[in-house]
Amino acid sequence: QVQVVESGGGLVQPGGSLRLSCAVSGNILLVHVMGWYRQVPGKQRELVARASGSLTDYADSVKGRFTISTGDAKHSVNLQMNNLKPEDTGVYYCNADVRTNTARTDYWGQGTQVTVSS
């Protein structure tokens, strides 16, 4: 079994900052990619940022404002979100592309709400 646990999120005013954290645990042989996705009502879940080793990838809308980095714990990532805008509002899901001893599978966290509003 593999578990994906997220923390952080909340309500912040425009221009503010938040930090999301995600940790993966369980019967893991290798974590290929970890990332954050965002979903708003009526729209598909979209990539915000992802990391694979030293490689990172960001949505155009967050470049220069968000930073994804490796956490202190094994198999963990942080997403530092600065200069937040109302359009950043949504449920943020952590994703982990994980190889176990039986398969390579995508795992998702339960989601954490980020609301940017004055």
N, CA, C and O atoms as a GROMACS GRO file, in nm:
protein
  472
    1GLN      N    1   0.082  -0.119   0.000
    1GLN     CA    2   0.000   0.000   0.000
    1GLN      C    3   0.086   0.125   0.000
    1GLN      O    4   0.191   0.130   0.064
    2VAL      N    5   0.039   0.225  -0.073
    2VAL     CA    6   0.109   0.354  -0.080
    2VAL      C    7   0.011   0.462  -0.035
    2VAL      O    8  -0.104   0.465  -0.076
    3GLN      N    9   0.059   0.551   0.050
    3GLN     CA   10  -0.023   0.661   0.098
    3GLN      C   11   0.040   0.794   0.057
    3GLN      O   12   0.162   0.810   0.060
    4VAL      N   13  -0.046   0.887   0.018
    4VAL     CA   14  -0.004   1.022  -0.017
    4VAL      C   15  -0.073   1.118   0.078
    4VAL      O   16  -0.196   1.126   0.081
    5VAL      N   17   0.006   1.189   0.156
    5VAL     CA   18  -0.051   1.277   0.259
    5VAL      C   19  -0.009   1.421   0.232
    5VAL      O   20   0.109   1.451   0.219
    6GLU      N   21  -0.108   1.508   0.224
    6GLU     CA   22  -0.084   1.650   0.196
    6GLU      C   23  -0.107   1.732   0.322
    6GLU      O   24  -0.181   1.692   0.412
    7SER      N   25  -0.044   1.848   0.327
    7SER     CA   26  -0.070   1.944   0.434
    7SER      C   27  -0.050   2.084   0.378
    7SER      O   28   0.015   2.104   0.275
    8GLY      N   29  -0.105   2.179   0.448
    8GLY     CA   30  -0.098   2.318   0.405
    8GLY      C   31  -0.230   2.361   0.344
    8GLY      O   32  -0.332   2.295   0.363
    9GLY      N   33  -0.229   2.469   0.271
    9GLY     CA   34  -0.352   2.522   0.214
    9GLY      C   35  -0.421   2.615   0.312
    9GLY      O   36  -0.374   2.636   0.423
   10GLY      N   37  -0.533   2.670   0.267
   10GLY     CA   38  -0.610   2.761   0.350
   10GLY      C   39  -0.654   2.883   0.274
   10GLY      O   40  -0.659   2.884   0.151
   11LEU      N   41  -0.688   2.987   0.351
   11LEU     CA   42  -0.737   3.112   0.294
   11LEU      C   43  -0.628   3.218   0.305
   11LEU      O   44  -0.567   3.236   0.410
   12VAL      N   45  -0.605   3.289   0.196
   12VAL     CA   46  -0.501   3.393   0.196
   12VAL      C   47  -0.548   3.508   0.107
   12VAL      O   48  -0.624   3.487   0.012
   13GLN      N   49  -0.503   3.628   0.138
   13GLN     CA   50  -0.538   3.743   0.056
   13GLN      C   51  -0.452   3.748  -0.070
   13GLN      O   52  -0.342   3.693  -0.071
   14PRO      N   53  -0.500   3.812  -0.174
   14PRO     CA   54  -0.417   3.828  -0.295
   14PRO      C   55  -0.283   3.891  -0.260
   14PRO      O   56  -0.274   3.985  -0.181
   15GLY      N   57  -0.178   3.837  -0.322
   15GLY     CA   58  -0.044   3.883  -0.294
   15GLY      C   59   0.024   3.807  -0.181
   15GLY      O   60   0.144   3.823  -0.158
   16GLY      N   61  -0.051   3.725  -0.111
   16GLY     CA   62   0.004   3.648   0.000
   16GLY      C   63   0.073   3.521  -0.045
   16GLY      O   64   0.086   3.493  -0.164
   17SER      N   65   0.116   3.444   0.055
   17SER     CA   66   0.191   3.320   0.028
   17SER      C   67   0.133   3.204   0.108
   17SER      O   68   0.077   3.221   0.216
   18LEU      N   69   0.149   3.086   0.051
   18LEU     CA   70   0.115   2.962   0.119
   18LEU      C   71   0.218   2.857   0.081
   18LEU      O   72   0.285   2.867  -0.022
   19ARG      N   73   0.228   2.755   0.166
   19ARG     CA   74   0.320   2.644   0.140
   19ARG      C   75   0.243   2.514   0.156
   19ARG      O   76   0.180   2.489   0.258
   20LEU      N   77   0.250   2.432   0.051
   20LEU     CA   78   0.190   2.300   0.054
   20LEU      C   79   0.301   2.196   0.068
   20LEU      O   80   0.410   2.212   0.013
   21SER      N   81   0.272   2.090   0.143
   21SER     CA   82   0.367   1.981   0.159
   21SER      C   83   0.300   1.849   0.128
   21SER      O   84   0.180   1.833   0.149
   22CYS      N   85   0.378   1.756   0.078
   22CYS     CA   86   0.325   1.624   0.042
   22CYS      C   87   0.432   1.519   0.071
   22CYS      O   88   0.550   1.537   0.039
   23ALA      N   89   0.389   1.410   0.131
   23ALA     CA   90   0.480   1.299   0.160
   23ALA      C   91   0.416   1.170   0.116
   23ALA      O   92   0.296   1.148   0.134
   24VAL      N   93   0.497   1.084   0.058
   24VAL     CA   94   0.453   0.953   0.011
   24VAL      C   95   0.519   0.847   0.098
   24VAL      O   96   0.638   0.855   0.128
   25SER      N   97   0.442   0.747   0.137
   25SER     CA   98   0.497   0.639   0.219
   25SER      C   99   0.435   0.507   0.178
   25SER      O  100   0.332   0.502   0.110
   26GLY      N  101   0.501   0.400   0.221
   26GLY     CA  102   0.449   0.268   0.190
   26GLY      C  103   0.556   0.181   0.127
   26GLY      O  104   0.675   0.203   0.144
   27ASN      N  105   0.509   0.082   0.053
   27ASN     CA  106   0.598  -0.017  -0.008
   27ASN      C  107   0.652   0.039  -0.139
   27ASN      O  108   0.609  -0.001  -0.247
   28ILE      N  109   0.747   0.131  -0.129
   28ILE     CA  110   0.798   0.206  -0.244
   28ILE      C  111   0.938   0.159  -0.283
   28ILE      O  112   1.028   0.152  -0.199
   29LEU      N  113   0.955   0.128  -0.411
   29LEU     CA  114   1.088   0.101  -0.463
   29LEU      C  115   1.151   0.228  -0.518
   29LEU      O  116   1.270   0.254  -0.499
   30LEU      N  117   1.069   0.308  -0.588
   30LEU     CA  118   1.120   0.428  -0.652
   30LEU      C  119   1.005   0.526  -0.675
   30LEU      O  120   0.896   0.485  -0.714
   31VAL      N  121   1.030   0.653  -0.651
   31VAL     CA  122   0.935   0.759  -0.688
   31VAL      C  123   0.991   0.829  -0.811
   31VAL      O  124   1.097   0.892  -0.806
   32HIS      N  125   0.919   0.817  -0.921
   32HIS     CA  126   0.968   0.874  -1.047
   32HIS      C  127   0.943   1.024  -1.052
   32HIS      O  128   1.033   1.102  -1.084
   33VAL      N  129   0.820   1.064  -1.021
   33VAL     CA  130   0.780   1.204  -1.031
   33VAL      C  131   0.684   1.235  -0.917
   33VAL      O  132   0.601   1.152  -0.881
   34MET      N  133   0.696   1.354  -0.862
   34MET     CA  134   0.596   1.405  -0.768
   34MET      C  135   0.553   1.543  -0.815
   34MET      O  136   0.634   1.621  -0.866
   35GLY      N  137   0.426   1.570  -0.798
   35GLY     CA  138   0.379   1.699  -0.846
   35GLY      C  139   0.249   1.743  -0.782
   35GLY      O  140   0.188   1.670  -0.703
   36TRP      N  141   0.208   1.862  -0.817
   36TRP     CA  142   0.084   1.922  -0.768
   36TRP      C  143  -0.006   1.957  -0.886
   36TRP      O  144   0.039   2.011  -0.987
   37TYR      N  145  -0.132   1.925  -0.869
   37TYR     CA  146  -0.234   1.956  -0.968
   37TYR      C  147  -0.343   2.037  -0.900
   37TYR      O  148  -0.361   2.030  -0.778
   38ARG      N  149  -0.414   2.114  -0.979
   38ARG     CA  150  -0.520   2.200  -0.926
   38ARG      C  151  -0.650   2.172  -1.002
   38ARG      O  152  -0.650   2.149  -1.122
   39GLN      N  153  -0.760   2.174  -0.928
   39GLN     CA  154  -0.890   2.154  -0.990
   39GLN      C  155  -0.990   2.255  -0.935
   39GLN      O  156  -0.998   2.278  -0.814
   40VAL      N  157  -1.066   2.313  -1.026
   40VAL     CA  158  -1.175   2.402  -0.988
   40VAL      C  159  -1.304   2.343  -1.041
   40VAL      O  160  -1.302   2.266  -1.138
   41PRO      N  161  -1.417   2.377  -0.982
   41PRO     CA  162  -1.545   2.318  -1.026
   41PRO      C  163  -1.570   2.340  -1.174
   41PRO      O  164  -1.554   2.451  -1.226
   42GLY      N  165  -1.610   2.232  -1.241
   42GLY     CA  166  -1.644   2.241  -1.382
   42GLY      C  167  -1.527   2.232  -1.477
   42GLY      O  168  -1.545   2.237  -1.598
   43LYS      N  169  -1.406   2.218  -1.422
   43LYS     CA  170  -1.288   2.209  -1.508
   43LYS      C  171  -1.208   2.085  -1.476
   43LYS      O  172  -1.220   2.026  -1.368
   44GLN      N  173  -1.125   2.045  -1.572
   44GLN     CA  174  -1.039   1.930  -1.552
   44GLN      C  175  -0.924   1.965  -1.458
   44GLN      O  176  -0.883   2.081  -1.446
   45ARG      N  177  -0.873   1.865  -1.393
   45ARG     CA  178  -0.756   1.881  -1.308
   45ARG      C  179  -0.638   1.918  -1.398
   45ARG      O  180  -0.617   1.856  -1.503
   46GLU      N  181  -0.561   2.020  -1.356
   46GLU     CA  182  -0.451   2.066  -1.440
   46GLU      C  183  -0.320   2.066  -1.361
   46GLU      O  184  -0.318   2.083  -1.239
   47LEU      N  185  -0.212   2.048  -1.432
   47LEU     CA  186  -0.079   2.048  -1.371
   47LEU      C  187  -0.044   2.188  -1.323
   47LEU      O  188  -0.064   2.286  -1.394
   48VAL      N  189   0.009   2.195  -1.200
   48VAL     CA  190   0.064   2.320  -1.148
   48VAL      C  191   0.216   2.316  -1.153
   48VAL      O  192   0.281   2.406  -1.207
   49ALA      N  193   0.273   2.209  -1.095
   49ALA     CA  194   0.418   2.194  -1.093
   49ALA      C  195   0.452   2.050  -1.063
   49ALA      O  196   0.377   1.981  -0.994
   50ARG      N  197   0.566   2.002  -1.115
   50ARG     CA  198   0.610   1.866  -1.088
   50ARG      C  199   0.762   1.862  -1.088
   50ARG      O  200   0.829   1.948  -1.146
   51ALA      N  201   0.814   1.761  -1.021
   51ALA     CA  202   0.958   1.747  -1.009
   51ALA      C  203   0.996   1.600  -1.024
   51ALA      O  204   0.929   1.510  -0.974
   52SER      N  205   1.107   1.580  -1.094
   52SER     CA  206   1.165   1.447  -1.110
   52SER      C  207   1.315   1.463  -1.094
   52SER      O  208   1.383   1.512  -1.184
   53GLY      N  209   1.366   1.422  -0.980
   53GLY     CA  210   1.506   1.449  -0.952
   53GLY      C  211   1.528   1.600  -0.948
   53GLY      O  212   1.459   1.670  -0.874
   54SER      N  213   1.622   1.648  -1.025
   54SER     CA  214   1.651   1.791  -1.030
   54SER      C  215   1.570   1.864  -1.136
   54SER      O  216   1.580   1.986  -1.149
   55LEU      N  217   1.490   1.792  -1.212
   55LEU     CA  218   1.411   1.853  -1.318
   55LEU      C  219   1.277   1.899  -1.263
   55LEU      O  220   1.213   1.828  -1.185
   56THR      N  221   1.235   2.018  -1.304
   56THR     CA  222   1.106   2.072  -1.263
   56THR      C  223   1.030   2.123  -1.385
   56THR      O  224   1.088   2.156  -1.489
   57ASP      N  225   0.899   2.128  -1.369
   57ASP     CA  226   0.811   2.172  -1.477
   57ASP      C  227   0.697   2.249  -1.413
   57ASP      O  228   0.640   2.205  -1.313
   58TYR      N  229   0.662   2.365  -1.473
   58TYR     CA  230   0.558   2.450  -1.416
   58TYR      C  231   0.455   2.489  -1.521
   58TYR      O  232   0.487   2.501  -1.640
   59ALA      N  233   0.332   2.508  -1.477
   59ALA     CA  234   0.233   2.569  -1.564
   59ALA      C  235   0.275   2.714  -1.590
   59ALA      O  236   0.332   2.779  -1.504
   60ASP      N  237   0.246   2.763  -1.710
   60ASP     CA  238   0.285   2.900  -1.745
   60ASP      C  239   0.227   3.001  -1.646
   60ASP      O  240   0.290   3.103  -1.618
   61SER      N  241   0.109   2.973  -1.596
   61SER     CA  242   0.040   3.069  -1.510
   61SER      C  243   0.107   3.088  -1.373
   61SER      O  244   0.079   3.185  -1.303
   62VAL      N  245   0.195   2.994  -1.335
   62VAL     CA  246   0.256   3.003  -1.202
   62VAL      C  247   0.407   3.026  -1.208
   62VAL      O  248   0.471   3.045  -1.104
   63LYS      N  249   0.465   3.025  -1.327
   63LYS     CA  250   0.609   3.044  -1.339
   63LYS      C  251   0.651   3.177  -1.276
   63LYS      O  252   0.588   3.281  -1.299
   64GLY      N  253   0.757   3.172  -1.199
   64GLY     CA  254   0.807   3.292  -1.132
   64GLY      C  255   0.740   3.320  -0.999
   64GLY      O  256   0.786   3.407  -0.924
   65ARG      N  257   0.632   3.249  -0.969
   65ARG     CA  258   0.561   3.271  -0.841
   65ARG      C  259   0.563   3.146  -0.752
   65ARG      O  260   0.570   3.157  -0.630
   66PHE      N  261   0.558   3.029  -0.814
   66PHE     CA  262   0.556   2.904  -0.738
   66PHE      C  263   0.690   2.832  -0.753
   66PHE      O  264   0.755   2.841  -0.857
   67THR      N  265   0.729   2.762  -0.648
   67THR     CA  266   0.851   2.683  -0.653
   67THR      C  267   0.826   2.547  -0.590
   67THR      O  268   0.778   2.537  -0.477
   68ILE      N  269   0.858   2.442  -0.664
   68ILE     CA  270   0.847   2.306  -0.612
   68ILE      C  271   0.987   2.260  -0.571
   68ILE      O  272   1.084   2.283  -0.643
   69SER      N  273   0.995   2.196  -0.456
   69SER     CA  274   1.126   2.154  -0.407
   69SER      C  275   1.113   2.026  -0.328
   69SER      O  276   1.006   1.989  -0.281
   70THR      N  277   1.226   1.957  -0.315
   70THR     CA  278   1.229   1.834  -0.236
   70THR      C  279   1.218   1.867  -0.088
   70THR      O  280   1.281   1.960  -0.039
   71GLY      N  281   1.136   1.789  -0.018
   71GLY     CA  282   1.120   1.812   0.124
   71GLY      C  283   1.233   1.749   0.205
   71GLY      O  284   1.318   1.679   0.151
   72ASP      N  285   1.232   1.775   0.335
   72ASP     CA  286   1.334   1.719   0.422
   72ASP      C  287   1.316   1.568   0.439
   72ASP      O  288   1.414   1.494   0.451
   73ALA      N  289   1.192   1.523   0.439
   73ALA     CA  290   1.165   1.380   0.456
   73ALA      C  291   1.183   1.309   0.322
   73ALA      O  292   1.171   1.370   0.216
   74LYS      N  293   1.210   1.180   0.328
   74LYS     CA  294   1.224   1.100   0.207
   74LYS      C  295   1.090   1.097   0.133
   74LYS      O  296   0.984   1.088   0.195
   75HIS      N  297   1.097   1.104   0.003
   75HIS     CA  298   0.976   1.099  -0.082
   75HIS      C  299   0.876   1.208  -0.044
   75HIS      O  300   0.759   1.180  -0.021
   76SER      N  301   0.923   1.330  -0.036
   76SER     CA  302   0.835   1.441  -0.006
   76SER      C  303   0.869   1.562  -0.092
   76SER      O  304   0.983   1.578  -0.136
   77VAL      N  305   0.769   1.645  -0.115
   77VAL     CA  306   0.790   1.769  -0.191
   77VAL      C  307   0.713   1.882  -0.124
   77VAL      O  308   0.613   1.860  -0.056
   78ASN      N  309   0.761   2.002  -0.147
   78ASN     CA  310   0.693   2.122  -0.102
   78ASN      C  311   0.660   2.209  -0.222
   78ASN      O  312   0.731   2.207  -0.323
   79LEU      N  313   0.554   2.283  -0.212
   79LEU     CA  314   0.517   2.381  -0.314
   79LEU      C  315   0.503   2.516  -0.244
   79LEU      O  316   0.406   2.539  -0.171
   80GLN      N  317   0.598   2.603  -0.268
   80GLN     CA  318   0.593   2.738  -0.214
   80GLN      C  319   0.520   2.825  -0.314
   80GLN      O  320   0.562   2.838  -0.429
   81MET      N  321   0.412   2.886  -0.270
   81MET     CA  322   0.329   2.968  -0.358
   81MET      C  323   0.332   3.113  -0.309
   81MET      O  324   0.284   3.145  -0.201
   82ASN      N  325   0.391   3.199  -0.391
   82ASN     CA  326   0.403   3.341  -0.358
   82ASN      C  327   0.320   3.426  -0.453
   82ASN      O  328   0.281   3.382  -0.561
   83ASN      N  329   0.292   3.548  -0.411
   83ASN     CA  330   0.216   3.641  -0.493
   83ASN      C  331   0.088   3.575  -0.547
   83ASN      O  332   0.060   3.580  -0.666
   84LEU      N  333   0.014   3.515  -0.457
   84LEU     CA  334  -0.105   3.441  -0.498
   84LEU      C  335  -0.212   3.533  -0.555
   84LEU      O  336  -0.228   3.647  -0.513
   85LYS      N  337  -0.283   3.479  -0.652
   85LYS     CA  338  -0.388   3.551  -0.722
   85LYS      C  339  -0.521   3.478  -0.704
   85LYS      O  340  -0.521   3.357  -0.679
   86PRO      N  341  -0.632   3.548  -0.716
   86PRO     CA  342  -0.762   3.480  -0.701
   86PRO      C  343  -0.778   3.360  -0.794
   86PRO      O  344  -0.844   3.262  -0.759
   87GLU      N  345  -0.717   3.367  -0.913
   87GLU     CA  346  -0.728   3.256  -1.007
   87GLU      C  347  -0.647   3.134  -0.966
   87GLU      O  348  -0.656   3.030  -1.031
   88ASP      N  349  -0.569   3.145  -0.860
   88ASP     CA  350  -0.498   3.029  -0.806
   88ASP      C  351  -0.589   2.946  -0.716
   88ASP      O  352  -0.550   2.837  -0.673
   89THR      N  353  -0.707   2.996  -0.687
   89THR     CA  354  -0.800   2.925  -0.601
   89THR      C  355  -0.839   2.790  -0.660
   89THR      O  356  -0.862   2.779  -0.781
   90GLY      N  357  -0.846   2.689  -0.576
   90GLY     CA  358  -0.886   2.557  -0.619
   90GLY      C  359  -0.848   2.452  -0.517
   90GLY      O  360  -0.790   2.483  -0.413
   91VAL      N  361  -0.879   2.328  -0.548
   91VAL     CA  362  -0.833   2.216  -0.467
   91VAL      C  363  -0.703   2.165  -0.527
   91VAL      O  364  -0.697   2.131  -0.645
   92TYR      N  365  -0.602   2.160  -0.446
   92TYR     CA  366  -0.470   2.117  -0.490
   92TYR      C  367  -0.447   1.972  -0.449
   92TYR      O  368  -0.464   1.935  -0.332
   93TYR      N  369  -0.410   1.890  -0.547
   93TYR     CA  370  -0.388   1.748  -0.524
   93TYR      C  371  -0.240   1.715  -0.547
   93TYR      O  372  -0.180   1.759  -0.645
   94CYS      N  373  -0.184   1.638  -0.456
   94CYS     CA  374  -0.049   1.587  -0.475
   94CYS      C  375  -0.055   1.456  -0.553
   94CYS      O  376  -0.140   1.371  -0.527
   95ASN      N  377   0.035   1.441  -0.646
   95ASN     CA  378   0.043   1.321  -0.728
   95ASN      C  379   0.183   1.262  -0.717
   95ASN      O  380   0.283   1.334  -0.715
   96ALA      N  381   0.188   1.130  -0.710
   96ALA     CA  382   0.318   1.061  -0.705
   96ALA      C  383   0.315   0.945  -0.803
   96ALA      O  384   0.225   0.860  -0.799
   97ASP      N  385   0.413   0.943  -0.890
   97ASP     CA  386   0.432   0.834  -0.987
   97ASP      C  387   0.530   0.737  -0.921
   97ASP      O  388   0.650   0.764  -0.914
   98VAL      N  389   0.478   0.624  -0.874
   98VAL     CA  390   0.553   0.538  -0.784
   98VAL      C  391   0.569   0.398  -0.842
   98VAL      O  392   0.476   0.342  -0.901
   99ARG      N  393   0.688   0.343  -0.825
   99ARG     CA  394   0.711   0.202  -0.858
   99ARG      C  395   0.716   0.123  -0.727
   99ARG      O  396   0.796   0.151  -0.638
  100THR      N  397   0.629   0.023  -0.719
  100THR     CA  398   0.634  -0.072  -0.608
  100THR      C  399   0.692  -0.202  -0.660
  100THR      O  400   0.742  -0.208  -0.772
  101ASN      N  401   0.686  -0.306  -0.581
  101ASN     CA  402   0.742  -0.433  -0.628
  101ASN      C  403   0.648  -0.506  -0.722
  101ASN      O  404   0.681  -0.614  -0.771
  102THR      N  405   0.531  -0.449  -0.748
  102THR     CA  406   0.437  -0.513  -0.839
  102THR      C  407   0.404  -0.428  -0.962
  102THR      O  408   0.370  -0.484  -1.066
  103ALA      N  409   0.414  -0.297  -0.954
  103ALA     CA  410   0.371  -0.213  -1.065
  103ALA      C  411   0.421  -0.070  -1.049
  103ALA      O  412   0.469  -0.029  -0.943
  104ARG      N  413   0.406   0.006  -1.158
  104ARG     CA  414   0.430   0.151  -1.156
  104ARG      C  415   0.293   0.217  -1.168
  104ARG      O  416   0.220   0.193  -1.265
  105THR      N  417   0.258   0.300  -1.070
  105THR     CA  418   0.122   0.352  -1.060
  105THR      C  419   0.122   0.497  -1.014
  105THR      O  420   0.211   0.541  -0.941
  106ASP      N  421   0.022   0.571  -1.059
  106ASP     CA  422  -0.002   0.706  -1.009
  106ASP      C  423  -0.086   0.698  -0.881
  106ASP      O  424  -0.187   0.628  -0.876
  107TYR      N  425  -0.043   0.772  -0.780
  107TYR     CA  426  -0.118   0.781  -0.656
  107TYR      C  427  -0.153   0.927  -0.629
  107TYR      O  428  -0.076   1.018  -0.663
  108TRP      N  429  -0.270   0.948  -0.569
  108TRP     CA  430  -0.318   1.084  -0.543
  108TRP      C  431  -0.348   1.105  -0.395
  108TRP      O  432  -0.391   1.013  -0.326
  109GLY      N  433  -0.325   1.226  -0.348
  109GLY     CA  434  -0.367   1.265  -0.216
  109GLY      C  435  -0.515   1.300  -0.217
  109GLY      O  436  -0.582   1.296  -0.320
  110GLN      N  437  -0.564   1.337  -0.098
  110GLN     CA  438  -0.706   1.364  -0.082
  110GLN      C  439  -0.743   1.505  -0.126
  110GLN      O  440  -0.861   1.537  -0.142
  111GLY      N  441  -0.644   1.590  -0.146
  111GLY     CA  442  -0.670   1.727  -0.190
  111GLY      C  443  -0.675   1.824  -0.074
  111GLY      O  444  -0.721   1.790   0.036
  112THR      N  445  -0.627   1.945  -0.098
  112THR     CA  446  -0.632   2.050   0.003
  112THR      C  447  -0.679   2.180  -0.063
  112THR      O  448  -0.634   2.214  -0.173
  113GLN      N  449  -0.769   2.250   0.004
  113GLN     CA  450  -0.829   2.369  -0.054
  113GLN      C  451  -0.737   2.490  -0.037
  113GLN      O  452  -0.686   2.517   0.072
  114VAL      N  453  -0.719   2.562  -0.146
  114VAL     CA  454  -0.649   2.691  -0.144
  114VAL      C  455  -0.748   2.796  -0.194
  114VAL      O  456  -0.800   2.786  -0.305
  115THR      N  457  -0.772   2.897  -0.112
  115THR     CA  458  -0.863   3.004  -0.150
  115THR      C  459  -0.790   3.137  -0.139
  115THR      O  460  -0.738   3.173  -0.034
  116VAL      N  461  -0.787   3.210  -0.251
  116VAL     CA  462  -0.722   3.341  -0.255
  116VAL      C  463  -0.833   3.445  -0.273
  116VAL      O  464  -0.894   3.455  -0.379
  117SER      N  465  -0.856   3.521  -0.169
  117SER     CA  466  -0.967   3.615  -0.172
  117SER      C  467  -0.944   3.725  -0.070
  117SER      O  468  -0.886   3.703   0.036
  118SER      N  469  -0.991   3.844  -0.104
  118SER     CA  470  -0.983   3.955  -0.010
  118SER      C  471  -1.111   3.964   0.074
  118SER      O  472  -1.123   4.052   0.159
   0.00000   0.00000   0.00000
